[in-house]
Each structure stands twice: as structure tokens, then as C-alpha cells.
Amino acid sequence: MTPIILAQEFKSPTIEYAKIAPLLIIFGVAIVGVLIEAFLPRRLRYPAQVTVTLLALVAALATTIGLAGTSQVAAEGAVAVDGFTLFLWGTVLVMAIISVLLLAERAVDGGVTAFAAQASALPGTEAERESLGRRLEQTEVFPLFLFAVSGMLLFPAANDLLTMFVALEVLSLPLYLLCGLARRRRLLSQEAAMKYFLLGAFASAFFLYGMAMLYGFAGTISFAGIATAVGAKVGTDGLLLAGTALVAVGLLFKIGAAPFHMWTPDVYQGAPTAITAFMAACTKIAAFGALLRLFYVALGAARWDWQPMIWVVAILTMAVGAVLALTQTDIKRMLAYSSIAHAGFLLVGFVGVREAISANLSGVLFYLAAYGFATIGAFGLVTLVRDASGEATHLSRWAGLGRRSPLLAGAMALFLLAFAGIPLTSGFMGKWAVFSAAWQGGAWPLVVIGVLASVVAAFFYVRVIVVMFFSAPAAEGPTIAVPSIFTSVAVAVGVAATVVLGLLPGPLLDLAARAAHLVG
């Protein structure tokens, strides 16, 4: 007799579209940007792309604000929409709005953007010379930018390993391309993109292998299921420990933590500076959000197993960032090592978080926002100091800049003082918040090392200030480009945020404290 197989009723998945609307807006408009490139005449693409990109980011930010108070797991358990997610979404979108102003800048480089005239043209060839002569522009950077932003929004909201991996790739692949699209010094830019791609592929492979091991341990990819399996396990398990270490490699690579930092100085130096600013601020925010969610929601019960690893990484990252920055003569590489040191300071706060619902978490959130504003502002100023070859990034070229342009040098000094953690700046309040969290969490040795690293780091920040204000300007020094309203607004917002968050940090700290809640 032929067996009768009863058909099971198909249950369609439930997607809470309103809860994930910011994601859908950014991803949908990124696709619209691709269509603009395909169908609009070349002369209309730049204004259309800038307008559409800014409108999408503003709409997503407004939608995120409208979701305030939401705390649930959406999209069949794949996306967690809670206070933590919404704070990071808002922060990433604000930083993205400022970053896209730098991308849209035309006045600095003779009426065209800082991106390659024709990406397919090999450097030094007749095709490249012809495209430069025709003053072509690479407006594909705007949809690529939005795809990266969509990945950054999904990354800290991911509530299972598969969604987190997809988000990691969605944010990474556009950045690999964007890093290689500099109009000037294209070989250096393409080298940066290749290094970032190859090392990023290795990091993704580590993350994927770690996912497989965690799945083998828990039998599920959901964070709630992994947390249940970890809590029920008696003793240690090789799959759990190995999987935790491997996924940590993938995430620590993205934040530029040592010893997974080797890509950072080369990529920051070679990428178009607007992209460097975007990466330094937004990628770090998204990656730290993902790191916090994975380790405190899924792996929180195994804290005593993975915490020693984070201690070692935090110490190594602070030491590498602070010490190697002392030897740098290029301003972008110095800021890259500064970024590494700040990743170490953030890891100190990360260790201080006690649980998924913790007031200590607010310090890390505040630090991410304060650091993002200052970073984008500092890189925005780097684009304005120029010579015949483009941006004058060698430190010697900044000699006497305080006399040539007191306003620019003063703004740069403010950002550097914020990075150093000088009182009355946002950087001081950020370090105070994360170090306080770590001290309360019992990680006082890390706090002591962090304070010592901050003292070392202050030296190279002050060195730049001394060069700008107390060194004689070179006979043929660089020129200071006059930016359009785009860069002017981006830098002004960075300056204002750095001052306001240093003098009146209370509102943002309160907002971060209310957002310090991760649903499982």
C-alpha cells in the first residue's frame, strides 16, 4: 500500500515591517540609487544621488525616533528592536548624514568629488587621463554608501548568528569597493582596498567557522537558544570555547582591535578621506554593538570563560595604538593608530558591563557617539589641507598651520584634545564613563592601564598641536581649501557636539542609560 503523506499547513513568516522600517528605507533607497545610475543622464546623477541619499537617511532617522520605547524581537526572531538597537541606529544614521556631506564635497578638488573619475580605468593609462580630462564623477559611491549603512544598521540588531553574518558581509563588501575609489593616489587607494578585502575575507571566514562551532554546541543559531544551552552546560565545552574565540576574531577585526589591527593604518591612509571618516565612526559603532549583543545576550553565561581573552585584547590594543602612534609622521596614519587605542578604551568599558541590562552599558554607548562626532570632524579638516598632489597629510606640512588658518587649526586642536580626553571635551566624559563602568565592574587593573595609555596617547596629540601653533610655517606650505557648505556643516556639527557633550553630557548619558537594555 502506498503511504499517504499528509500535507502540513504552510505558515507564512511574520515580519513586523513597521519595526524594521529604518532598515527597509535605507536598503530600498540604495536600490533606487542603483536605478538612478542606470537610467538618469550623467549630468543629473550627482544632484539626484545626494538628494535621495540625504532624504533616505533623514527619513530613517525620523522613523527610528518614532520607534522609541519599542522592545521586541521581530522578523521571526532574526532582529532585536530594543532601546540598545534604537540608540545605535540613531547614532549610525546621524554619523552617516554627516559623512555623506563629506562624500558630496566638490569645491575642495576643483569642482568634482574626491572619487575616481572612472573606476574601471587603470591608473596611469590613457583611459584614466581621458576620464579625468572629461571631469567624470563616480556617483555610484552613494548607493554603495547606503548599502554599507544598511549592513551597519542590521549588524547590532541581529539576534541570530546567520543574520549577524549576513549583516557583516553587507556592510563590508561596499566598503572594500569604496576604499579603492580615490581620485588621487589611486594605486595607494587600490592597495588599501585589496588589503582590506583579503584580511576582511579571512576575518569573515573565522566568524563563519566560529558560527558552525557554536551551532554544533547549542544546536541552534538563535542567541536565546545559545544562551539557554550555555546556561544548562556543566563544565567547559571545546566547541563553545573555540566557537567563541573564532567569532570574536571576526568582530574584533572590524573594530580594529590588536592583534587584528594591521589593516587599519594602511586602509585609513589609502582610502578616500571621506570614506575613512565614515569607516572610523560608523563601522566601530556597528561592530561594538554586535560584539555587545553577541557576548552579553548569547554568551553571557560563559562570561568567565571569554572575559580573560577580552582583558588581554584590551591591554594589547591600548598599548599598540598608543605606542605606535608616537612613531607616525602621516596625520591619517596617526589618527588610525588613535582609532586603535580608542578601540582598546572601549573594550575596557565592554569588560565593565555586568549583564545585558546594565547602567554600565550607557558609558560605552556615550563613548561611541562622542568619538564618532570628533572623528568625522577631524577627517573633514584633513581634506582641506592640500598641496599639488592632493591632501597634505605629512605632519611636516602642517607646520605653522595655526598662522595660515587659525580657525582650521583651532578646530583640529579641539578634536585632538577630545581624543586625548582633556576635561571640558566630549572625550573626557566618554573616558570617564567607560572607565567608571569598568571600575564598578571590578576591572580596575584595566582602568589603571587605560589611564597610562591615555597619558602616552596625549603626547602625540599634543605634538600635532605644537607643530600647528609653535612651529615656523614652511616657505612653500600647503594651501587651505575653501569648502562648500557640505564640509563646513560637517565640521561645525563635530565641533559643536564635541563642546556640548563635554560641557553638558547629561542628556545623552540619560538617553544612553534608558537605552541600556538588550532583549534576548
C-alpha positions as CSV (number, residue, x, y, z in Angstrom):
1,M,0.0,0.0,0.0
2,T,1.3,3.4,-0.9
3,P,1.8,5.5,2.2
4,I,-0.3,8.7,2.4
5,I,1.7,11.8,3.3
6,L,-0.4,14.5,4.8
7,A,0.5,17.9,3.7
8,Q,1.3,20.3,6.6
9,E,-0.3,23.6,6.5
10,F,2.2,26.3,5.4
11,K,2.7,29.1,7.9
12,S,3.9,32.3,6.4
13,P,6.6,34.1,8.3
14,T,5.5,37.2,10.3
15,I,7.5,40.3,9.5
16,E,6.9,43.4,11.6
17,Y,7.7,45.8,8.8
18,A,7.0,48.9,10.9
19,K,9.6,47.8,13.5
20,I,12.3,47.4,10.9
21,A,11.3,50.3,8.8
22,P,14.7,52.2,9.1
23,L,16.4,49.1,7.6
24,L,13.9,48.8,4.8
25,I,14.1,52.5,4.0
26,I,17.9,52.5,3.6
27,F,18.1,49.3,1.7
28,G,15.2,50.3,-0.6
29,V,16.7,53.7,-1.4
30,A,20.1,52.0,-2.1
31,I,18.4,50.0,-4.8
32,V,16.8,53.2,-6.1
33,G,20.3,54.7,-6.3
34,V,21.4,51.8,-8.5
35,L,18.4,52.5,-10.8
36,I,19.4,56.2,-10.9
37,E,22.8,55.2,-12.1
38,A,21.2,53.1,-14.8
39,F,18.6,55.4,-16.2
40,L,19.5,59.1,-15.4
41,P,21.8,61.1,-17.7
42,R,25.2,61.6,-16.2
43,R,24.7,65.3,-15.5
44,L,21.7,64.6,-13.3
45,R,23.1,61.8,-11.3
46,Y,25.1,63.8,-8.7
47,P,22.3,66.1,-7.5
48,A,19.8,63.2,-7.6
49,Q,22.1,60.8,-5.6
50,V,22.9,63.4,-3.0
51,T,19.3,64.4,-2.5
52,V,18.0,60.9,-2.4
53,T,20.7,59.7,0.0
54,L,20.2,62.5,2.4
55,L,16.4,62.1,2.3
56,A,16.7,58.4,3.0
57,L,19.0,58.9,6.0
58,V,16.7,61.6,7.4
59,A,13.6,59.5,6.9
60,A,15.3,56.5,8.5
61,L,16.4,58.7,11.5
62,A,12.8,60.1,11.9
63,T,11.4,56.5,11.8
64,T,14.0,55.4,14.4
65,I,12.9,58.2,16.7
66,G,9.3,57.2,16.2
67,L,10.1,53.7,17.4
68,A,11.3,54.9,20.8
69,G,10.1,52.6,23.6
70,T,10.0,49.5,21.4
71,S,11.4,46.3,22.9
72,Q,10.7,43.2,21.0
73,V,12.2,40.5,18.8
74,A,11.0,41.0,15.2
75,A,11.2,39.1,11.8
76,E,10.8,35.6,13.3
77,G,13.4,36.2,15.9
78,A,16.1,37.4,13.5
79,V,16.1,41.1,14.5
80,A,16.0,42.6,18.0
81,V,14.5,46.0,18.2
82,D,15.1,47.4,21.7
83,G,16.5,50.5,23.3
84,F,20.1,49.4,22.6
85,T,19.3,48.9,18.9
86,L,17.5,52.2,18.5
87,F,20.3,54.2,20.2
88,L,22.8,52.6,17.8
89,W,20.6,53.1,14.8
90,G,20.1,56.7,15.6
91,T,23.9,57.2,16.2
92,V,24.9,55.5,13.0
93,L,22.3,57.5,11.0
94,V,23.4,60.8,12.4
95,M,27.1,59.9,11.6
96,A,26.1,58.8,8.1
97,I,24.3,62.1,7.4
98,I,27.4,64.0,8.4
99,S,29.6,61.6,6.4
100,V,27.6,61.9,3.2
101,L,28.2,65.6,3.4
102,L,31.9,64.9,3.1
103,L,31.3,62.5,0.2
104,A,29.3,65.2,-1.6
105,E,32.0,67.8,-1.3
106,R,33.0,69.3,-4.7
107,A,34.6,72.7,-4.0
108,V,37.8,71.3,-2.4
109,D,39.0,69.4,-5.5
110,G,38.2,71.8,-8.3
111,G,34.5,71.2,-8.8
112,V,34.5,67.4,-8.7
113,T,34.2,64.9,-5.9
114,A,37.2,63.1,-4.4
115,F,36.3,59.8,-6.1
116,A,37.8,58.2,-9.2
117,A,36.6,59.6,-12.5
118,Q,36.2,56.0,-13.8
119,A,36.8,53.1,-11.5
120,S,37.5,50.6,-14.4
121,A,40.3,52.7,-15.8
122,L,43.8,51.6,-14.8
123,P,45.9,54.2,-13.0
124,G,48.3,56.0,-15.4
125,T,46.6,54.8,-18.6
126,E,45.1,56.9,-21.4
127,A,41.6,55.9,-20.4
128,E,42.2,57.4,-16.9
129,R,43.7,60.6,-18.4
130,E,40.7,60.9,-20.7
131,S,38.2,60.4,-17.9
132,L,39.9,63.0,-15.8
133,G,40.0,65.4,-18.7
134,R,36.2,65.0,-19.2
135,R,35.8,65.6,-15.4
136,L,33.7,62.5,-14.9
137,E,32.4,61.6,-11.4
138,Q,31.9,58.2,-9.7
139,T,28.4,58.7,-8.3
140,E,28.0,55.0,-7.7
141,V,29.6,55.7,-4.3
142,F,26.2,56.9,-3.0
143,P,24.2,53.7,-3.4
144,L,27.3,51.7,-2.2
145,F,27.4,54.0,0.9
146,L,23.7,53.3,1.6
147,F,24.2,49.5,1.3
148,A,27.0,49.8,3.8
149,V,24.8,51.8,6.1
150,S,22.0,49.2,5.8
151,G,24.5,46.5,6.9
152,M,25.6,48.7,9.8
153,L,22.0,49.0,11.0
154,L,21.4,45.3,10.8
155,F,24.7,44.3,12.5
156,P,24.0,45.4,16.1
157,A,20.3,44.4,15.8
158,A,21.0,40.8,14.6
159,N,19.5,38.3,17.0
160,D,20.9,35.1,15.5
161,L,24.3,34.1,14.1
162,L,23.2,33.9,10.4
163,T,21.6,37.3,10.4
164,M,24.7,38.7,12.0
165,F,27.0,37.1,9.4
166,V,24.8,38.5,6.5
167,A,24.9,42.0,8.1
168,L,28.7,41.7,8.4
169,E,29.0,41.0,4.7
170,V,26.5,43.6,3.6
171,L,28.4,46.3,5.5
172,S,31.9,45.1,4.4
173,L,31.6,44.4,0.7
174,P,30.6,48.0,-0.3
175,L,33.4,49.4,1.9
176,Y,36.0,47.2,0.1
177,L,35.0,48.9,-3.1
178,L,34.7,52.4,-1.7
179,C,38.3,52.2,-0.3
180,G,39.7,51.8,-3.8
181,L,37.9,54.7,-5.5
182,A,40.2,57.7,-4.6
183,R,40.6,60.2,-7.4
184,R,44.2,61.0,-6.4
185,R,46.9,58.5,-5.4
186,R,44.8,55.7,-6.9
187,L,47.5,53.0,-6.6
188,L,47.7,53.6,-2.8
189,S,43.9,53.6,-2.7
190,Q,43.6,50.3,-4.6
191,E,46.3,48.7,-2.4
192,A,44.3,49.7,0.6
193,A,41.1,48.2,-0.8
194,M,42.9,44.9,-1.7
195,K,44.4,44.6,1.8
196,Y,41.1,45.4,3.4
197,F,39.3,42.8,1.2
198,L,41.8,40.0,1.8
199,L,42.1,40.4,5.5
200,G,38.4,41.0,5.8
201,A,37.7,37.8,4.0
202,F,40.0,35.9,6.5
203,A,38.1,37.5,9.4
204,S,34.7,36.6,7.8
205,A,36.0,33.0,7.5
206,F,36.9,32.9,11.1
207,F,33.5,34.2,12.1
208,L,31.7,31.7,9.9
209,Y,33.8,28.8,11.3
210,G,33.0,30.0,14.8
211,M,29.3,30.1,13.9
212,A,29.5,26.5,12.9
213,M,31.1,25.5,16.2
214,L,28.6,27.4,18.3
215,Y,25.8,25.7,16.3
216,G,27.4,22.4,16.9
217,F,27.5,23.2,20.6
218,A,24.0,24.6,21.0
219,G,22.1,23.1,18.1
220,T,20.6,26.5,17.2
221,I,21.8,29.8,15.8
222,S,19.5,32.0,17.8
223,F,21.0,34.0,20.6
224,A,18.3,32.9,23.0
225,G,18.9,29.3,22.2
226,I,22.6,29.6,22.6
227,A,22.2,31.4,25.9
228,T,19.9,28.5,27.1
229,A,22.5,25.9,26.0
230,V,25.4,27.8,27.7
231,G,23.4,28.2,30.9
232,A,22.5,24.5,31.0
233,K,26.0,23.2,30.3
234,V,28.0,21.9,33.3
235,G,31.8,22.4,32.9
236,T,33.5,23.6,29.8
237,D,33.0,22.5,26.2
238,G,35.6,22.7,23.5
239,L,33.1,23.7,20.8
240,L,31.8,26.6,22.9
241,L,35.3,27.9,23.7
242,A,36.6,27.5,20.2
243,G,33.5,29.0,18.6
244,T,33.5,32.0,21.0
245,A,37.2,32.7,20.2
246,L,36.6,32.4,16.4
247,V,33.5,34.7,16.2
248,A,35.4,37.1,18.5
249,V,38.2,37.3,15.8
250,G,35.7,38.4,13.2
251,L,34.2,41.1,15.3
252,L,37.4,42.3,16.8
253,F,38.8,42.7,13.3
254,K,36.0,45.1,12.5
255,I,36.7,47.3,15.5
256,G,40.4,47.4,14.7
257,A,41.5,45.7,18.0
258,A,45.0,44.3,18.3
259,P,46.3,41.8,17.1
260,F,43.7,42.1,14.3
261,H,44.5,45.8,13.6
262,M,47.2,45.5,10.9
263,W,44.8,46.6,8.1
264,T,43.8,49.8,9.9
265,P,46.7,52.3,9.2
266,D,47.1,51.2,5.6
267,V,43.4,51.4,4.8
268,Y,42.8,54.6,6.6
269,Q,45.7,56.2,4.8
270,G,44.9,54.9,1.3
271,A,41.1,55.2,1.3
272,P,39.4,58.5,0.2
273,T,39.3,60.5,3.4
274,A,35.5,60.9,3.4
275,I,35.3,57.1,3.4
276,T,38.0,56.9,6.2
277,A,35.8,59.2,8.3
278,F,32.7,57.1,7.7
279,M,34.5,53.8,8.5
280,A,36.2,55.1,11.6
281,A,33.0,56.3,13.1
282,C,30.1,54.1,11.8
283,T,31.9,50.8,11.5
284,K,33.2,51.0,15.0
285,I,29.7,51.8,16.3
286,A,28.1,48.9,14.5
287,A,30.8,46.4,15.3
288,F,30.8,47.3,19.0
289,G,27.0,46.9,19.1
290,A,27.3,43.5,17.5
291,L,30.0,42.5,20.0
292,L,28.0,43.6,23.0
293,R,24.8,41.8,21.8
294,L,26.5,38.5,21.0
295,F,28.6,38.3,24.1
296,Y,26.1,39.5,26.6
297,V,22.9,38.1,25.2
298,A,24.1,34.8,23.7
299,L,27.3,34.1,25.7
300,G,26.7,36.0,28.9
301,A,26.5,32.8,31.0
302,A,30.0,31.9,29.8
303,R,31.5,35.3,30.8
304,W,34.2,33.8,33.0
305,D,35.4,31.8,30.0
306,W,35.7,34.6,27.5
307,Q,36.5,37.6,29.8
308,P,40.2,36.8,30.2
309,M,40.6,36.9,26.4
310,I,39.0,40.4,26.2
311,W,41.2,41.6,29.0
312,V,44.3,40.5,27.0
313,V,43.0,42.1,23.8
314,A,42.1,45.3,25.5
315,I,45.5,45.7,27.1
316,L,47.3,44.8,23.8
317,T,45.0,47.2,21.8
318,M,45.6,50.2,24.1
319,A,49.4,49.6,24.1
320,V,49.7,49.1,20.3
321,G,47.6,52.1,19.5
322,A,49.2,54.5,21.9
323,V,52.8,53.4,21.4
324,L,52.9,53.0,17.6
325,A,51.1,56.3,17.1
326,L,54.1,58.0,18.5
327,T,56.2,57.0,15.5
328,Q,53.8,58.2,12.8
329,T,54.6,61.1,10.5
330,D,51.4,60.9,8.5
331,I,48.3,62.5,10.0
332,K,45.9,59.9,8.7
333,R,48.1,57.0,10.0
334,M,48.4,58.7,13.3
335,L,44.6,59.0,13.5
336,A,44.4,55.3,12.5
337,Y,46.5,54.3,15.5
338,S,44.5,56.7,17.6
339,S,41.4,54.8,16.5
340,I,43.0,51.5,17.6
341,A,43.8,53.0,21.0
342,H,40.2,54.1,21.3
343,A,39.0,50.6,20.5
344,G,41.1,49.5,23.5
345,F,39.4,52.1,25.7
346,L,36.0,50.9,24.6
347,L,37.0,47.3,25.3
348,V,37.7,48.4,28.9
349,G,34.1,49.6,29.1
350,F,33.0,46.4,27.4
351,V,34.5,44.4,30.2
352,G,32.9,46.5,32.8
353,V,29.4,45.7,31.6
354,R,27.9,43.3,34.1
355,E,24.8,42.0,32.2
356,A,22.5,42.6,29.3
357,I,20.5,45.1,31.3
358,S,23.1,47.4,32.9
359,A,23.7,51.0,33.6
360,N,27.4,50.4,32.9
361,L,26.4,49.8,29.2
362,S,25.5,53.5,28.9
363,G,29.1,54.6,29.2
364,V,30.1,52.6,26.1
365,L,27.1,54.0,24.1
366,F,28.1,57.6,25.1
367,Y,31.7,57.0,24.2
368,L,30.7,55.7,20.7
369,A,28.7,58.7,20.0
370,A,31.2,61.2,21.3
371,Y,34.1,59.6,19.4
372,G,32.1,59.5,16.2
373,F,31.4,63.2,16.1
374,A,35.1,64.1,16.8
375,T,36.4,61.6,14.3
376,I,34.3,62.7,11.3
377,G,35.2,66.3,12.1
378,A,38.9,65.6,12.3
379,F,39.0,63.8,9.0
380,G,36.8,66.5,7.4
381,L,39.6,69.0,8.3
382,V,42.2,66.7,6.9
383,T,40.6,67.1,3.4
384,L,41.1,70.8,3.5
385,V,44.9,70.9,3.9
386,R,46.2,70.5,0.4
387,D,49.1,70.8,-2.0
388,A,49.7,70.0,-5.6
389,S,49.4,66.2,-5.1
390,G,46.1,66.5,-3.2
391,E,45.8,66.2,0.6
392,A,48.9,67.2,2.5
393,T,48.9,64.6,5.2
394,H,52.6,64.5,6.2
395,L,52.9,66.1,9.6
396,S,55.7,68.4,8.5
397,R,53.3,70.0,6.0
398,W,51.1,71.1,9.0
399,A,53.8,73.2,10.5
400,G,52.6,76.8,11.2
401,L,49.1,75.9,10.2
402,G,47.8,78.0,13.1
403,R,49.1,81.1,11.4
404,R,47.8,80.3,8.0
405,S,44.4,79.3,9.1
406,P,43.7,79.8,12.8
407,L,40.1,78.6,12.5
408,L,41.0,75.3,11.0
409,A,43.9,74.7,13.3
410,G,41.8,75.7,16.3
411,A,39.1,73.2,15.3
412,M,41.7,70.4,14.8
413,A,43.2,71.2,18.2
414,L,39.8,70.8,19.8
415,F,39.3,67.4,18.2
416,L,42.8,66.3,19.3
417,L,42.2,67.4,22.8
418,A,38.9,65.5,22.8
419,F,40.8,62.3,21.6
420,A,43.3,62.9,24.4
421,G,40.5,63.1,27.0
422,I,41.1,66.6,28.2
423,P,38.4,67.9,30.6
424,L,35.6,70.0,29.1
425,T,35.6,68.0,25.9
426,S,33.4,65.0,24.9
427,G,36.4,62.7,25.0
428,F,36.9,63.3,28.7
429,M,33.3,62.5,29.5
430,G,33.5,59.4,27.3
431,K,36.6,58.0,29.0
432,W,35.2,58.9,32.4
433,A,32.1,56.9,31.6
434,V,33.8,53.8,30.3
435,F,36.5,53.8,33.0
436,S,33.9,54.2,35.7
437,A,31.9,51.3,34.3
438,A,35.0,49.1,34.3
439,W,35.9,50.2,37.8
440,Q,32.4,49.3,39.1
441,G,32.6,46.0,37.2
442,G,35.8,45.1,39.1
443,A,38.2,45.6,36.2
444,W,40.3,48.3,38.0
445,P,43.6,46.9,36.6
446,L,42.4,47.6,33.1
447,V,41.4,51.1,34.2
448,V,44.9,51.8,35.5
449,I,46.4,50.6,32.2
450,G,43.9,52.6,30.3
451,V,44.8,55.8,32.2
452,L,48.5,55.2,31.5
453,A,47.8,54.6,27.8
454,S,45.8,57.8,27.7
455,V,48.8,59.7,29.0
456,V,51.0,58.2,26.3
457,A,48.4,59.0,23.7
458,A,48.1,62.6,24.8
459,F,51.7,63.1,23.8
460,F,51.2,62.5,20.1
461,Y,48.0,64.6,20.1
462,V,49.8,67.5,21.7
463,R,52.7,67.0,19.3
464,V,50.4,67.9,16.4
465,I,49.1,70.9,18.2
466,V,52.7,72.1,18.9
467,V,53.5,71.6,15.2
468,M,50.5,73.7,14.1
469,F,50.9,76.6,16.5
470,F,54.5,76.7,17.6
471,S,56.5,75.7,14.5
472,A,57.5,78.1,11.8
473,P,55.5,77.6,8.6
474,A,57.4,76.2,5.6
475,A,58.3,78.5,2.8
476,E,56.0,76.7,0.4
477,G,53.4,75.4,2.7
478,P,50.1,73.8,1.8
479,T,47.0,75.8,0.8
480,I,43.8,75.7,2.8
481,A,40.9,74.8,0.5
482,V,37.7,76.8,0.9
483,P,35.0,74.1,1.4
484,S,31.4,74.2,0.3
485,I,28.5,74.3,2.8
486,F,28.7,70.4,3.0
487,T,32.1,70.1,4.6
488,S,31.5,73.3,6.6
489,V,28.4,71.9,8.2
490,A,30.0,68.5,8.9
491,V,32.9,70.1,10.7
492,A,30.7,72.6,12.5
493,V,28.5,69.8,13.8
494,G,31.6,67.9,15.0
495,V,32.9,71.0,16.8
496,A,29.5,71.7,18.4
497,A,29.0,68.1,19.5
498,T,32.5,67.9,21.0
499,V,31.9,71.1,23.1
500,V,28.3,70.4,24.1
501,L,28.9,66.8,25.1
502,G,31.9,67.9,27.1
503,L,30.0,70.7,29.0
504,L,26.5,69.2,29.1
505,P,26.8,65.4,28.8
506,G,23.8,64.7,31.0
507,P,21.0,64.5,28.3
508,L,23.0,62.0,26.1
509,L,24.1,60.0,29.2
510,D,20.5,59.8,30.4
511,L,19.3,58.7,26.9
512,A,22.1,56.0,26.8
513,A,21.1,54.8,30.3
514,R,17.5,54.4,29.2
515,A,18.7,52.6,26.1
516,A,21.0,50.2,28.0
517,H,18.6,47.2,27.6
518,L,19.1,44.2,25.3
519,V,16.3,41.8,24.7
520,G,17.1,38.2,24.2
